[in-house]
Amino acid sequence: MARTSMIWVVDDDPELRQMVGTYLIDQGYDVRCLSDVKQFEARLEFQRPDLVVLDLMMPGDDGLTALRRLRDCGDDLPIVMLTARGEGVDRIIGLEQGADDYLGKPFLPRELSARIEAVLRRRSALPAGTPVAEGGDVSFGENVLNLAARTLSRSGIPAVITSGEFSLLAAFAQHPHRPLSRERLIELARGPGCETDSRSMDVQVSRVRKLVEPDPTRPRYIQTVWGYGYVFVPDGTPRTR
């Protein structure tokens, strides 16, 4: 029997915690509800969940601060960030700091459950709809992406990579030299029907470039196709634009 995934819900709103917690328990998850970042980080010292639903705005240290601390110390714990509806800047900042996905408030519990399932699925499997590359490794420059182990190393040193970053990089690696629109990348990396917008995809591409490019401001491997999207060029040869 498969192990039940443990989800932590970190939010200072008691009504939201109860609503989300009850719904996720009914969906078969093992749920813990925490009211602030202090509780979250204290519990993380002796227990580790499979995913955290983390509110961005909370009294004291906010969710963004907690997320930044996790990523700065190399922790790739899956995070779904909750943001105020319409706060596009907060959403983008969350993705830039390494959130795996985001959801604006107010939301339907069913929508949150779908986001959680998608992140957990990306953590355990290749992106939906992509072909399986032959062999386990994709090498480009000093980078080695292992599709089977879901790891990335640079110059032989393991890199910290979130599930969302891995899924995007795997989508590129499995479609070399093929220009991909932002919409197609969203479908490959996150699955059909995902509501991620093109601006959020640009942010994810920027994060992946920082992981794999010698100079992210002058990308060689993940190149921009102006007015369309991006293309993965394993040998780093400049394209004719």
C-alpha positions in Angstrom: 0.0 0.0 0.0 1.3 3.4 -1.0 2.3 5.8 1.9 -0.1 8.6 2.5 1.4 12.0 1.6 1.8 14.4 4.6 0.7 17.9 3.9 1.3 20.9 6.2 -1.0 23.9 6.0 0.7 27.0 7.3 -1.7 30.0 7.6 -2.7 32.5 10.3 -6.4 32.3 9.3 -8.0 29.7 11.6 -11.1 29.4 9.4 -9.0 28.8 6.3 -6.9 26.2 8.1 -9.9 24.3 9.3 -11.6 24.4 5.8 -8.4 23.3 4.0 -7.4 20.8 6.6 -10.8 19.1 6.7 -11.0 18.9 2.9 -7.5 17.5 2.4 -8.1 14.9 5.1 -11.2 13.9 3.3 -9.0 13.5 0.1 -6.9 11.0 1.9 -3.9 13.2 3.0 -2.2 13.2 6.4 -2.6 16.8 7.4 -1.0 19.1 10.0 -2.2 22.7 10.4 0.1 25.3 11.7 -0.6 29.0 12.5 2.7 30.7 11.7 6.3 30.4 10.4 7.7 29.9 13.9 5.6 26.7 14.4 6.4 25.6 10.9 10.2 25.9 11.3 10.2 24.4 14.8 8.3 21.3 13.7 10.5 21.0 10.6 13.4 20.3 12.9 12.1 16.9 13.8 9.5 16.0 11.1 9.4 16.5 7.3 6.2 16.7 5.2 5.8 15.8 1.5 4.5 19.3 0.7 3.7 22.6 2.5 0.8 24.9 1.7 2.4 28.2 2.8 0.6 31.5 3.1 2.6 34.5 1.9 1.3 37.1 4.3 1.4 36.3 8.0 2.3 38.2 11.2 5.9 38.0 12.2 8.1 36.2 9.6 6.0 35.8 6.5 5.8 32.9 4.1 8.2 34.5 1.7 10.9 34.8 4.4 10.4 31.1 5.3 10.6 30.1 1.7 13.8 32.1 1.2 15.5 30.5 4.2 14.6 27.0 3.0 16.0 27.6 -0.5 19.1 29.4 0.8 20.1 26.3 2.9 19.5 24.0 -0.1 16.1 22.6 1.0 13.9 21.6 -2.0 10.8 20.9 0.1 7.8 21.3 -2.3 5.9 24.5 -1.5 2.5 25.7 -2.8 2.3 29.4 -2.0 -1.0 31.1 -1.1 -1.2 34.7 -2.2 -3.9 37.4 -2.2 -6.0 37.4 -5.4 -4.7 39.9 -7.8 -1.3 40.4 -6.1 0.7 39.5 -9.2 3.9 41.0 -7.8 3.8 38.8 -4.7 3.1 35.7 -6.9 6.1 36.5 -9.1 8.4 37.1 -6.1 7.2 33.7 -4.7 8.2 31.9 -7.9 11.5 33.7 -8.1 12.3 32.6 -4.5 11.6 28.9 -5.5 7.9 28.2 -4.8 6.7 25.2 -6.8 3.3 26.7 -7.5 0.9 29.3 -6.2 -2.8 29.9 -5.7 -4.6 33.2 -5.2 -7.1 33.7 -2.4 -10.0 33.1 -2.3 -9.9 29.7 -3.8 -11.9 26.4 -3.9 -10.4 23.6 -1.8 -10.7 21.4 -4.9 -8.5 23.7 -6.8 -5.8 23.6 -4.1 -6.0 19.8 -4.0 -5.4 19.8 -7.8 -2.3 22.0 -7.4 -1.0 19.7 -4.6 -1.5 16.6 -6.7 0.3 18.2 -9.7 3.3 19.2 -7.6 3.5 15.7 -6.0 3.2 14.1 -9.4 6.0 16.3 -10.8 8.1 15.2 -7.8 7.6 11.5 -8.5 7.3 11.4 -12.3 8.4 13.0 -15.6 6.3 15.9 -16.9 3.0 14.8 -18.3 2.9 14.3 -22.0 6.7 14.3 -22.6 8.5 11.4 -24.3 11.1 9.5 -22.3 14.6 10.3 -23.2 17.0 7.4 -24.0 19.3 6.8 -21.1 19.2 8.6 -17.8 21.6 11.6 -18.4 21.3 14.7 -20.5 24.6 16.6 -20.6 25.1 20.1 -21.8 28.1 22.3 -21.0 29.1 21.6 -17.4 25.6 20.4 -16.5 24.3 16.8 -16.2 20.5 16.3 -15.8 19.6 12.8 -14.7 15.9 12.2 -15.7 15.6 9.0 -13.8 17.0 10.2 -10.5 15.6 13.7 -11.0 18.9 15.4 -10.2 21.0 18.2 -11.7 24.7 18.6 -11.2 27.1 21.3 -12.4 30.8 20.5 -12.7 30.1 17.4 -10.7 28.5 19.3 -7.8 24.8 18.5 -7.0 22.5 21.5 -7.5 19.4 22.2 -5.5 16.4 22.0 -7.9 12.7 22.2 -7.1 10.2 19.9 -8.7 8.9 22.8 -10.8 12.4 23.7 -12.0 13.2 20.0 -12.8 10.0 19.5 -14.8 10.7 22.6 -16.9 14.3 21.6 -17.5 13.2 18.1 -18.3 10.7 19.4 -20.9 13.5 21.4 -22.5 15.9 18.4 -22.4 13.5 16.1 -24.1 12.8 18.6 -26.9 16.2 19.8 -28.0 16.5 22.4 -30.8 12.7 22.6 -31.0 11.2 26.1 -30.3 8.5 25.8 -27.6 5.9 28.4 -27.0 5.2 29.5 -23.4 1.8 27.7 -23.6 3.4 24.5 -24.7 6.0 24.7 -22.0 3.3 25.1 -19.4 1.5 22.0 -20.8 4.7 20.0 -20.8 6.0 21.0 -17.4 2.8 21.3 -15.5 0.3 19.2 -17.4 -2.7 20.0 -19.6 -5.2 22.5 -18.2 -2.8 24.2 -15.8 -3.7 27.9 -15.3 -0.1 29.1 -15.0 0.3 32.3 -17.0 3.0 33.2 -19.4 4.6 35.7 -17.0 5.0 33.0 -14.4 6.6 30.7 -17.0 9.1 33.5 -17.8 10.0 33.6 -14.1 10.6 29.9 -14.0 12.8 30.0 -17.1 14.8 32.8 -15.5 15.3 30.6 -12.4 16.4 27.6 -14.5 18.8 29.7 -16.4 20.5 30.7 -13.1 21.0 27.0 -12.4 22.5 26.0 -15.8 23.9 29.0 -17.6 27.5 30.3 -17.2 26.0 33.8 -17.6 22.2 33.9 -17.2 22.1 37.4 -18.7 23.5 35.9 -22.0 21.9 32.4 -22.1 23.5 29.8 -24.3 21.5 26.7 -23.6 18.0 28.0 -23.0 17.6 30.7 -25.7 14.8 33.1 -26.3 12.8 32.8 -29.4 11.5 36.4 -29.7 7.8 36.7 -29.9 7.2 33.0 -29.3 9.0 31.3 -26.4 12.2 29.4 -25.8 14.4 26.7 -27.3 16.9 24.3 -25.7 20.3 24.3 -27.5 22.5 21.6 -25.9 25.7 22.7 -27.7 25.2 26.4 -26.9 25.4 27.4 -30.6 23.7 30.9 -31.1 20.5 30.8 -33.1 19.8 33.1 -36.0 17.0 35.2 -34.6 
